[in-house]
Amino acid sequence: MKNFLRPLLVAAGLFAASATFAADSAPPSIVHVVTVTWKAGTAPEQIQAALAGAQALPAAYKGITHVWTKTLKAQGDRTHAIVMEFADAAAFKAYTDSAAQKEWYKVYLPIRERSTTFDVTN
């Protein structure tokens, strides 16, 4: 009986430890997903400037850890997506009305027809 229980207890312990590690290892980051429809008549150069501005945000605002702007697939009239990863909830909150956001908005907002955002975390 001992030979049977020992591996079972070890396996149960490893499972419990891995479940705890998985729950504790979830990153505190927030992913901000923006899908964009550009205004009619927006030049490709203007769109590229807005995307380049988004790509420059991590250098301008340390709370943004990554930015993705290369859309691989889009549905409906949304032609582009801009995804920003924020280090945590505090960085996400502080970004609103920050100097970095205001600077990027100078090139982004004049050509944006409409956008939808999704903010996701663990």
Helices and strands as residue ranges (DSSP letters): H 2-24, E 30-38, H 44-55, H 57-60, E 64-68, E 80-86, H 89-95, H 99-108, G 109-111, E 112-120
